[in-house]
């Protein structure tokens, strides 16, 4: 049971976390904090938070856990802002999709006083954003990766683990570097491809025609291109090395596939398509 | 009303067409034909067809419409096989995803006697294949593109148009070349990206890890990589020029995006992501 939880940034992720914990009666009071009063008022009206504060001192007063649910790019400045108001007992966690940058920001702001910081990342989301899109079941049966540091306290880690388990998620621990590599492959790369594809088609001469003839497969394939541009900008800027490395692997593979199509290399085409289908079917069965 | 319809290749598309026409009482008898008796028996048991024939003469006897629902790569040989058994009144149509190759095959086999040939392509499907995956609503509110030739008879065109309209589809006519360009952009290119991505990840060292951490967005994005390898091989081989041209446009765009990530070009990243999101959101509203 968390007596008081403060969420900085009450959007899809922060809002869904609050809803899940409230549904499970696992939290006493949820305090929302953020820059946009209209969004906070919305969250209050929806019953996602119990009150909101625009003053950080009031938002962080006597709170047990503070969740940073903001785009990764503002993590550093948010950490700098909350530092003077933090109670020593307060546990800090975040939900960012690139952990290296978040940990670096935390080290810059808090130095070695990081016992109560538990970097986290729920691998869940939709292409929508905002508290209106939040729902209590978002994390159900999804993975949450925690990347504790050498001096993260066991108690703090345990509290954040329990918090996510309460939402129905499977919690796992991994290293910061491994997290960033795996996410570059499974999430950041696909988003880059979807954004690039839709943008390539949208800037063609007969784009209206093209989108008119797109079918269901295209809809599914490009859904993630509706994701929040600012959030994805921040992820690109903070996980740049891993994403560029994955893009280079992918682009070399795509180049080979292109050449096989150009030369009519049936064996190569069948081999790639068959291997991909097998892996994708296996993935469907496992998950 | 089509008195007798012969479907060569009773899989997802052929089976769904038969189901839709039967549901609408728009066909007298549906005759299935194909190489695999087990599949045909299955189609019969499921009530998708009324009888099946393995002999082409029997399958085509006194039939009004024959639908070639086979992979594009075997179109030529199937056309050669049916030619001696065709009744002059029989209308021929197909469902192939690359129309240039199909029309070329038809011209090679039938010469100028093409009045009763109506090239067609229902832009519908799922990543599944086989008659077991067929359902009557597959074409509902989907587009069917017909690419009639200069000497296609108006009566034949009208029959095929009505047939597809009966399934609930929106039927449009376009040119062979335009069809192949648009499909390369909206269907063939996305499939290449999905196949290449899943294959790139599947051949990595820690592929198990990687797929374990894939989330909902990845599932949607890669669903089309479960599509039939032989069918996609055939599409690549028959629409190679348009696909390679689209891949080249896309790869140049992706290279620019990669460089923007590498150099931290925030303006470029935000511009691409914002434009893509806007186009994708617009597409969702329109369709």
HADDOCK unambig.tbl for C-alpha pairs under 7 A between the chains (distance, minus, plus):
assign (segid A and resid 123 and name CA) (segid B and resid 215 and name CA) 6.17 0.50 0.50
assign (segid A and resid 124 and name CA) (segid B and resid 215 and name CA) 6.31 0.50 0.50
assign (segid A and resid 182 and name CA) (segid B and resid 210 and name CA) 5.72 0.50 0.50
assign (segid A and resid 186 and name CA) (segid B and resid 210 and name CA) 6.52 0.50 0.50
assign (segid A and resid 186 and name CA) (segid B and resid 214 and name CA) 5.32 0.50 0.50
assign (segid A and resid 186 and name CA) (segid B and resid 218 and name CA) 6.60 0.50 0.50
assign (segid A and resid 187 and name CA) (segid B and resid 218 and name CA) 6.61 0.50 0.50
assign (segid A and resid 190 and name CA) (segid B and resid 218 and name CA) 6.97 0.50 0.50
assign (segid A and resid 195 and name CA) (segid B and resid 273 and name CA) 5.95 0.50 0.50
assign (segid A and resid 195 and name CA) (segid B and resid 276 and name CA) 5.56 0.50 0.50
assign (segid A and resid 196 and name CA) (segid B and resid 253 and name CA) 6.64 0.50 0.50
assign (segid A and resid 196 and name CA) (segid B and resid 254 and name CA) 6.03 0.50 0.50
assign (segid A and resid 197 and name CA) (segid B and resid 250 and name CA) 6.64 0.50 0.50
assign (segid A and resid 198 and name CA) (segid B and resid 276 and name CA) 5.34 0.50 0.50
assign (segid A and resid 198 and name CA) (segid B and resid 280 and name CA) 6.81 0.50 0.50
assign (segid A and resid 199 and name CA) (segid B and resid 272 and name CA) 6.44 0.50 0.50
assign (segid A and resid 199 and name CA) (segid B and resid 275 and name CA) 6.42 0.50 0.50
assign (segid A and resid 199 and name CA) (segid B and resid 276 and name CA) 4.67 0.50 0.50
assign (segid A and resid 200 and name CA) (segid B and resid 250 and name CA) 6.22 0.50 0.50
assign (segid A and resid 200 and name CA) (segid B and resid 253 and name CA) 6.75 0.50 0.50
assign (segid A and resid 202 and name CA) (segid B and resid 279 and name CA) 6.28 0.50 0.50
assign (segid A and resid 210 and name CA) (segid B and resid 182 and name CA) 5.73 0.50 0.50
assign (segid A and resid 210 and name CA) (segid B and resid 186 and name CA) 6.51 0.50 0.50
assign (segid A and resid 211 and name CA) (segid B and resid 283 and name CA) 6.56 0.50 0.50
assign (segid A and resid 214 and name CA) (segid B and resid 186 and name CA) 5.32 0.50 0.50
assign (segid A and resid 215 and name CA) (segid B and resid 123 and name CA) 6.17 0.50 0.50
assign (segid A and resid 215 and name CA) (segid B and resid 124 and name CA) 6.29 0.50 0.50
assign (segid A and resid 217 and name CA) (segid B and resid 224 and name CA) 6.29 0.50 0.50
assign (segid A and resid 218 and name CA) (segid B and resid 186 and name CA) 6.60 0.50 0.50
assign (segid A and resid 218 and name CA) (segid B and resid 187 and name CA) 6.62 0.50 0.50
assign (segid A and resid 218 and name CA) (segid B and resid 190 and name CA) 6.96 0.50 0.50
assign (segid A and resid 220 and name CA) (segid B and resid 220 and name CA) 5.20 0.50 0.50
assign (segid A and resid 220 and name CA) (segid B and resid 221 and name CA) 6.00 0.50 0.50
assign (segid A and resid 221 and name CA) (segid B and resid 220 and name CA) 6.00 0.50 0.50
assign (segid A and resid 221 and name CA) (segid B and resid 221 and name CA) 4.17 0.50 0.50
assign (segid A and resid 221 and name CA) (segid B and resid 222 and name CA) 6.83 0.50 0.50
assign (segid A and resid 222 and name CA) (segid B and resid 221 and name CA) 6.83 0.50 0.50
assign (segid A and resid 224 and name CA) (segid B and resid 217 and name CA) 6.31 0.50 0.50
assign (segid A and resid 225 and name CA) (segid B and resid 276 and name CA) 6.26 0.50 0.50
assign (segid A and resid 225 and name CA) (segid B and resid 277 and name CA) 5.44 0.50 0.50
assign (segid A and resid 225 and name CA) (segid B and resid 280 and name CA) 6.51 0.50 0.50
assign (segid A and resid 226 and name CA) (segid B and resid 277 and name CA) 4.38 0.50 0.50
assign (segid A and resid 226 and name CA) (segid B and resid 280 and name CA) 5.94 0.50 0.50
assign (segid A and resid 226 and name CA) (segid B and resid 281 and name CA) 6.22 0.50 0.50
assign (segid A and resid 227 and name CA) (segid B and resid 277 and name CA) 6.70 0.50 0.50
assign (segid A and resid 229 and name CA) (segid B and resid 270 and name CA) 6.03 0.50 0.50
assign (segid A and resid 229 and name CA) (segid B and resid 273 and name CA) 5.03 0.50 0.50
assign (segid A and resid 229 and name CA) (segid B and resid 274 and name CA) 5.49 0.50 0.50
assign (segid A and resid 230 and name CA) (segid B and resid 270 and name CA) 6.69 0.50 0.50
assign (segid A and resid 233 and name CA) (segid B and resid 266 and name CA) 6.87 0.50 0.50
assign (segid A and resid 233 and name CA) (segid B and resid 269 and name CA) 6.03 0.50 0.50
assign (segid A and resid 233 and name CA) (segid B and resid 270 and name CA) 6.06 0.50 0.50
assign (segid A and resid 236 and name CA) (segid B and resid 261 and name CA) 6.03 0.50 0.50
assign (segid A and resid 237 and name CA) (segid B and resid 261 and name CA) 6.50 0.50 0.50
assign (segid A and resid 237 and name CA) (segid B and resid 264 and name CA) 5.86 0.50 0.50
assign (segid A and resid 240 and name CA) (segid B and resid 261 and name CA) 5.89 0.50 0.50
assign (segid A and resid 240 and name CA) (segid B and resid 262 and name CA) 6.19 0.50 0.50
assign (segid A and resid 244 and name CA) (segid B and resid 258 and name CA) 6.19 0.50 0.50
assign (segid A and resid 244 and name CA) (segid B and resid 262 and name CA) 6.50 0.50 0.50
assign (segid A and resid 250 and name CA) (segid B and resid 197 and name CA) 6.62 0.50 0.50
assign (segid A and resid 250 and name CA) (segid B and resid 200 and name CA) 6.21 0.50 0.50
assign (segid A and resid 253 and name CA) (segid B and resid 196 and name CA) 6.63 0.50 0.50
assign (segid A and resid 253 and name CA) (segid B and resid 200 and name CA) 6.75 0.50 0.50
assign (segid A and resid 254 and name CA) (segid B and resid 196 and name CA) 6.03 0.50 0.50
assign (segid A and resid 258 and name CA) (segid B and resid 244 and name CA) 6.18 0.50 0.50
assign (segid A and resid 258 and name CA) (segid B and resid 247 and name CA) 6.99 0.50 0.50
assign (segid A and resid 261 and name CA) (segid B and resid 236 and name CA) 6.02 0.50 0.50
assign (segid A and resid 261 and name CA) (segid B and resid 237 and name CA) 6.50 0.50 0.50
assign (segid A and resid 261 and name CA) (segid B and resid 240 and name CA) 5.89 0.50 0.50
assign (segid A and resid 262 and name CA) (segid B and resid 240 and name CA) 6.19 0.50 0.50
assign (segid A and resid 262 and name CA) (segid B and resid 244 and name CA) 6.49 0.50 0.50
assign (segid A and resid 264 and name CA) (segid B and resid 237 and name CA) 5.85 0.50 0.50
assign (segid A and resid 266 and name CA) (segid B and resid 233 and name CA) 6.88 0.50 0.50
assign (segid A and resid 269 and name CA) (segid B and resid 233 and name CA) 6.04 0.50 0.50
assign (segid A and resid 270 and name CA) (segid B and resid 229 and name CA) 6.04 0.50 0.50
assign (segid A and resid 270 and name CA) (segid B and resid 230 and name CA) 6.70 0.50 0.50
assign (segid A and resid 270 and name CA) (segid B and resid 233 and name CA) 6.07 0.50 0.50
assign (segid A and resid 272 and name CA) (segid B and resid 199 and name CA) 6.44 0.50 0.50
assign (segid A and resid 273 and name CA) (segid B and resid 195 and name CA) 5.95 0.50 0.50
assign (segid A and resid 273 and name CA) (segid B and resid 229 and name CA) 5.03 0.50 0.50
assign (segid A and resid 274 and name CA) (segid B and resid 229 and name CA) 5.49 0.50 0.50
assign (segid A and resid 275 and name CA) (segid B and resid 199 and name CA) 6.41 0.50 0.50
assign (segid A and resid 276 and name CA) (segid B and resid 195 and name CA) 5.55 0.50 0.50
assign (segid A and resid 276 and name CA) (segid B and resid 198 and name CA) 5.33 0.50 0.50
assign (segid A and resid 276 and name CA) (segid B and resid 199 and name CA) 4.66 0.50 0.50
assign (segid A and resid 276 and name CA) (segid B and resid 225 and name CA) 6.26 0.50 0.50
assign (segid A and resid 277 and name CA) (segid B and resid 225 and name CA) 5.46 0.50 0.50
assign (segid A and resid 277 and name CA) (segid B and resid 226 and name CA) 4.39 0.50 0.50
assign (segid A and resid 277 and name CA) (segid B and resid 227 and name CA) 6.70 0.50 0.50
assign (segid A and resid 279 and name CA) (segid B and resid 202 and name CA) 6.27 0.50 0.50
assign (segid A and resid 280 and name CA) (segid B and resid 198 and name CA) 6.79 0.50 0.50
assign (segid A and resid 280 and name CA) (segid B and resid 225 and name CA) 6.51 0.50 0.50
assign (segid A and resid 280 and name CA) (segid B and resid 226 and name CA) 5.95 0.50 0.50
assign (segid A and resid 281 and name CA) (segid B and resid 226 and name CA) 6.23 0.50 0.50
assign (segid A and resid 283 and name CA) (segid B and resid 211 and name CA) 6.54 0.50 0.50
